[in-house]
Amino acid sequence: MGLYSPKEIAANYINIGKAKAAQSIGKLLVLGILAGAFIALAGVGANTASSTASGSVARLLSGIVFPTGLVMVLLAGSELFTGNNLMIIPLLEKEIRFAAMMRNWLFVYIGNLIGSLLVALIAFYGQQLALFDGGLALTTIKVAANKVNYSFDKAFLLAVGCNFLVCIAVWCSFAAQSVSGKVLGVYLPIMLFVLAGFEHSVANMYFIPAGILALTDPAYAVAAGGAGINTAHLTWGGFLLRNLLPVTLGNIVGGSFLVGLPYWYVYLKRDKSKATHPAG
């Protein structure tokens, strides 16, 4: 099978975005919950893999595992807030209204949060975090604590880099016409963002709540303290204000304005001078 050209991908996304904008609130929530669960399950796997190693090897193992989340989102069918930042393309083409795009983003975001939290609850109360004699719980707390200890600007900029790569991954998947091609198109950019330590709002809807829940277990809390992990900001307030807010804003910039806008400008924007002064 061949590949769609970038211009064809941009044109095809207009109809994709229109369909997303037309979905009912109920369907957006359900599909958002599924996507949140897919990304969270990839987060469970990434933390599980990385807890068996340290340093760069741990980051590499996370990068190998985590792309399965976006693969499930795109192939199984669901709605992911970060990928839907590309809806700026049909918006700029005046094929959807701003209110319809924001409606999609809002209810998909809520659905993503619900799905991620459900997986965090399953991992904690199902004692999945107890793997490796509690080593997984310690890794989960450490990952979450690191994320809430970023400054606002650092979290924002790491999120810009993240969703640039996530939306490029979505773009590459739309180039392929085979399942294997779509998987490969998704896999490499997502692995790169994990290796680079960038910040994904929906992934953090699992990573940080899972760390907060793990910290409620006295044994895990003692182990975190013994390991020197700074958990002062690992609270629900810290999750929302110190990470989720700046990361969400950065994801929008990285996806909408660094991927969607440039591709719309290059491949879809009409040249008004040529339109008003045709050749000949």
Secondary structure, 3 states (H helix, E strand, C coil): CCECCHHHHHHHHHHHHHHHHHCCHHHHHHHHHHHHHHHHHHHHHHHHHHCCCCHHHHHHHHHHHCCHHHHHHHHHHCCCCCHHHHHHHHHHCCCCCHHHHHHHHHHHHHHHHHHHHHHHHHHHHCCHHHCCCCHHHHHHHHHHHHHHCCCHHHHHHHHHHHHHHHHHHHHHHHHECCHHHHHHHHHHHHHHHHHHCCCCHHHHHHHHHHHHHHHCCHHHHHHHHHCCCCCCCCCHHHHHHHHHHHHHHHHHHHHHHHHHHHHHHHHCCCCHHHHHCCCC
